[in-house]
Amino acid sequence: MTSDKVQELKQAEKAEVAQYFNNQGFERWNRIYSESNDVNKVQRNIRIGHQKTVEDVLSWLKEDANLSSKTFCDAGCGVGSISIPLANMGVQSIAASDISPAMVTETKRRAEEAGVDLNCITFNISDLENIKGSFNTVICLDVFIHYPQIAAEEMVRHLCGLSQERLIVSFAPYTPLLALLKQIGQLFPGPSKTTRAYTLKEKGIVKAARNCGFEPVRKSLNQAPFYFSQLIEFKKLDHENQ
């Protein structure tokens, strides 16, 4: 496949994801990532799994005594599951971005509702590959499910280029069992399967980060029925040596 064809396919998939999350996808995931009772059993389990991933990230970040002075990029912010708690923890500089304008608007609404100082958060509409800037920490949770392996590894390299110290990512890990469940439609069931969902090989994600000078320092595998997320924290080697 030529590079032009690969780019064409990537743009088509990106447009599909953006359209989905600005329409029925936004309504569905806004309910999942809330306290609404208007969710089915599968959606409730996804909520539980995602929240555990968020809690793990926040617990890791709380170990940093200088947290409030650090800069953060919340890449694929969704409805603000990371950005809002970070602001409540005293962080003064957070760049929250998402491919979906509806998601960015909802993040801002929830931040206002939570009494967050909006001067702490910069809201941007952007896909991952067009995020720009330099941050102490870059976080990208449960976004790579929309990227096939090669594209996800490209995004890891791009996000590493934005980070001065640390990169935290999560993704649906590839295993033979999950591949089988996905193939028979049990991993991502029901009408929510509007966009393609990808499981990724951890080895490729780690290699992409290592090629950029980042080393995995810890990880956590979170599972709930219909939710599987491998969370990995990478740290920049030259920063560790400074």
C-alpha positions as CSV (number, residue, x, y, z in Angstrom):
1,M,0.0,0.0,0.0
2,T,1.4,3.4,-1.0
3,S,2.0,6.1,1.6
4,D,-0.6,8.3,-0.1
5,K,-3.2,5.5,0.3
6,V,-2.3,5.0,3.9
7,Q,-2.8,8.8,4.5
8,E,-6.1,8.7,2.6
9,L,-7.4,5.8,4.8
10,K,-6.2,7.6,8.0
11,Q,-8.0,10.8,7.0
12,A,-11.2,8.8,6.2
13,E,-11.1,7.0,9.6
14,K,-10.4,10.3,11.4
15,A,-13.4,11.9,9.8
16,E,-15.6,8.9,10.8
17,V,-14.4,9.1,14.4
18,A,-15.0,12.9,14.5
19,Q,-18.5,12.6,13.1
20,Y,-19.4,9.7,15.5
21,F,-18.3,11.7,18.6
22,N,-20.2,14.8,17.5
23,N,-23.4,12.9,17.2
24,Q,-24.7,9.6,18.7
25,G,-21.2,8.7,20.0
26,F,-21.1,11.9,22.1
27,E,-24.6,11.2,23.6
28,R,-23.6,7.6,24.4
29,W,-20.2,8.3,26.0
30,N,-21.3,11.4,27.8
31,R,-23.8,9.1,29.6
32,I,-21.2,6.5,30.3
33,Y,-18.7,8.9,31.7
34,S,-21.2,10.4,34.1
35,E,-23.4,9.3,37.1
36,S,-26.5,8.9,34.9
37,N,-28.6,5.8,35.5
38,D,-29.5,5.7,31.9
39,V,-26.9,3.1,31.0
40,N,-27.1,-0.6,30.3
41,K,-25.0,-3.2,32.1
42,V,-22.2,-3.1,29.5
43,Q,-22.0,0.7,29.6
44,R,-21.9,0.6,33.4
45,N,-19.0,-1.9,33.4
46,I,-17.1,0.3,30.9
47,R,-17.7,3.3,33.2
48,I,-16.3,1.3,36.1
49,G,-13.2,0.2,34.2
50,H,-12.5,3.6,32.8
51,Q,-12.8,5.2,36.2
52,K,-10.3,2.7,37.6
53,T,-7.8,3.7,34.9
54,V,-8.3,7.4,35.7
55,E,-7.9,6.7,39.4
56,D,-4.6,4.8,38.8
57,V,-3.3,7.8,36.8
58,L,-4.2,10.3,39.5
59,S,-2.6,8.2,42.2
60,W,0.6,8.1,40.2
61,L,0.6,11.8,39.7
62,K,0.0,12.6,43.3
63,E,3.4,11.2,44.1
64,D,4.9,14.3,42.5
65,A,5.5,16.9,45.2
66,N,5.8,19.6,42.5
67,L,2.6,18.6,40.7
68,S,1.0,22.1,40.8
69,S,3.9,23.7,38.9
70,K,4.0,21.2,36.1
71,T,2.3,21.5,32.7
72,F,0.0,18.8,31.3
73,C,-1.5,17.8,28.0
74,D,-4.7,15.8,28.2
75,A,-4.7,14.4,24.6
76,G,-8.2,13.2,23.7
77,C,-9.8,14.7,26.9
78,G,-13.2,13.3,26.3
79,V,-15.5,14.9,29.0
80,G,-12.6,16.0,31.2
81,S,-12.0,12.8,33.3
82,I,-8.4,13.8,33.8
83,S,-8.3,17.5,33.2
84,I,-10.9,18.4,35.8
85,P,-9.3,16.4,38.7
86,L,-5.9,17.8,37.8
87,A,-7.2,21.3,38.1
88,N,-8.8,20.4,41.4
89,M,-5.4,19.1,42.6
90,G,-3.9,22.6,42.0
91,V,-2.4,22.1,38.5
92,Q,-2.2,25.6,36.9
93,S,-1.5,24.6,33.2
94,I,-3.6,22.0,31.4
95,A,-4.1,21.7,27.7
96,A,-7.2,19.7,27.1
97,S,-7.9,18.7,23.5
98,D,-10.3,16.4,21.6
99,I,-11.2,15.7,18.0
100,S,-14.8,16.3,18.9
101,P,-16.1,19.9,19.5
102,A,-19.0,18.4,21.5
103,M,-16.6,16.7,23.9
104,V,-14.5,19.8,24.4
105,T,-17.7,21.8,25.1
106,E,-18.8,19.2,27.6
107,T,-15.4,19.3,29.3
108,K,-15.7,23.0,29.7
109,R,-19.2,22.7,31.0
110,R,-18.3,20.1,33.6
111,A,-15.2,22.2,34.7
112,E,-17.5,25.2,35.2
113,E,-20.0,23.0,37.1
114,A,-17.1,21.7,39.3
115,G,-16.0,25.2,40.2
116,V,-12.7,24.9,38.4
117,D,-10.8,28.0,37.6
118,L,-11.0,27.9,33.8
119,N,-7.8,29.9,33.5
120,C,-6.0,26.7,34.4
121,I,-7.3,24.8,31.3
122,T,-6.8,25.6,27.7
123,F,-9.5,24.0,25.5
124,N,-8.6,22.9,22.0
125,I,-10.3,21.0,19.2
126,S,-7.7,18.8,17.7
127,D,-6.9,15.2,16.7
128,L,-3.8,13.7,18.3
129,E,-1.4,14.2,15.4
130,N,-2.1,17.9,15.3
131,I,-1.5,18.7,18.9
132,K,1.4,21.1,19.4
133,G,3.4,22.4,22.4
134,S,5.7,21.2,25.1
135,F,4.6,19.8,28.4
136,N,6.0,18.1,31.4
137,T,3.5,15.3,31.2
138,V,1.3,14.1,28.3
139,I,-1.6,11.8,29.0
140,C,-3.7,9.9,26.5
141,L,-6.3,7.6,27.9
142,D,-8.4,5.1,26.0
143,V,-8.0,7.0,22.7
144,F,-5.7,4.5,20.8
145,I,-8.7,2.2,20.4
146,H,-9.5,4.2,17.3
147,Y,-6.0,3.7,15.8
148,P,-4.6,0.5,14.2
149,Q,-1.2,-0.7,15.3
150,I,1.1,1.3,12.9
151,A,-0.9,4.5,13.4
152,A,-1.0,4.1,17.2
153,E,2.8,3.7,17.2
154,E,3.1,6.9,15.1
155,M,0.9,8.7,17.7
156,V,3.1,7.4,20.6
157,R,6.2,8.9,18.8
158,H,4.3,12.2,18.3
159,L,3.2,12.4,21.9
160,C,6.7,11.6,23.1
161,G,7.8,14.6,21.1
162,L,5.5,16.8,23.1
163,S,6.6,15.6,26.5
164,Q,9.6,16.8,28.5
165,E,9.4,14.2,31.3
166,R,6.6,11.7,31.2
167,L,4.0,10.0,28.9
168,I,1.0,8.1,30.2
169,V,-1.1,6.1,27.7
170,S,-3.7,3.4,27.9
171,F,-5.0,1.1,25.1
172,A,-6.9,-2.1,24.6
173,P,-4.2,-4.8,24.7
174,Y,-4.0,-7.5,22.0
175,T,-4.3,-11.0,23.3
176,P,-5.6,-14.1,21.4
177,L,-8.7,-14.2,23.6
178,L,-9.5,-10.5,23.0
179,A,-8.9,-10.9,19.3
180,L,-11.4,-13.8,19.2
181,L,-14.0,-11.9,21.2
182,K,-13.6,-8.9,18.9
183,Q,-13.9,-11.1,15.9
184,I,-17.2,-12.6,17.1
185,G,-18.5,-9.2,18.2
186,Q,-18.5,-9.8,22.0
187,L,-15.8,-7.3,22.9
188,F,-17.6,-4.2,21.6
189,P,-21.2,-5.2,21.5
190,G,-24.4,-3.5,20.3
191,P,-25.0,-0.4,18.3
192,S,-22.1,1.4,19.9
193,K,-19.9,-0.3,17.3
194,T,-20.2,2.7,15.0
195,T,-16.4,3.2,14.7
196,R,-13.8,0.5,14.3
197,A,-12.1,-0.6,17.6
198,Y,-8.5,-1.9,17.6
199,T,-6.6,-3.9,20.1
200,L,-2.9,-3.2,20.1
201,K,0.3,-5.1,20.8
202,E,2.1,-3.8,23.8
203,K,5.5,-4.6,22.4
204,G,5.0,-2.2,19.5
205,I,3.8,0.6,21.8
206,V,6.8,0.2,24.1
207,K,9.2,0.0,21.2
208,A,7.8,3.3,19.7
209,A,8.3,5.1,23.1
210,R,11.8,3.6,23.6
211,N,12.9,4.8,20.1
212,C,12.1,8.3,21.4
213,G,14.1,7.9,24.6
214,F,11.2,7.0,26.9
215,E,11.3,3.9,29.2
216,P,8.3,2.2,30.7
217,V,8.4,2.5,34.5
218,R,5.1,1.0,35.6
219,K,1.9,-0.3,34.3
220,S,-1.5,-1.5,35.3
221,L,-4.0,-3.7,33.5
222,N,-7.6,-2.8,34.3
223,Q,-10.4,-5.1,33.4
224,A,-14.2,-5.1,33.7
225,P,-16.6,-7.0,31.5
226,F,-16.4,-5.3,28.0
227,Y,-13.5,-3.0,29.2
228,F,-9.8,-4.0,28.9
229,S,-7.2,-1.3,29.2
230,Q,-3.4,-1.5,29.6
231,L,-2.1,1.6,31.3
232,I,1.6,2.4,31.0
233,E,3.7,5.2,32.3
234,F,6.9,6.1,30.4
235,K,9.6,8.5,31.6
236,K,12.2,10.3,29.5
237,L,15.6,8.9,30.1
238,D,17.6,12.1,29.6
239,H,15.3,13.9,32.1
240,E,15.9,11.2,34.7
241,N,19.7,11.7,34.3
242,Q,19.6,15.5,34.8
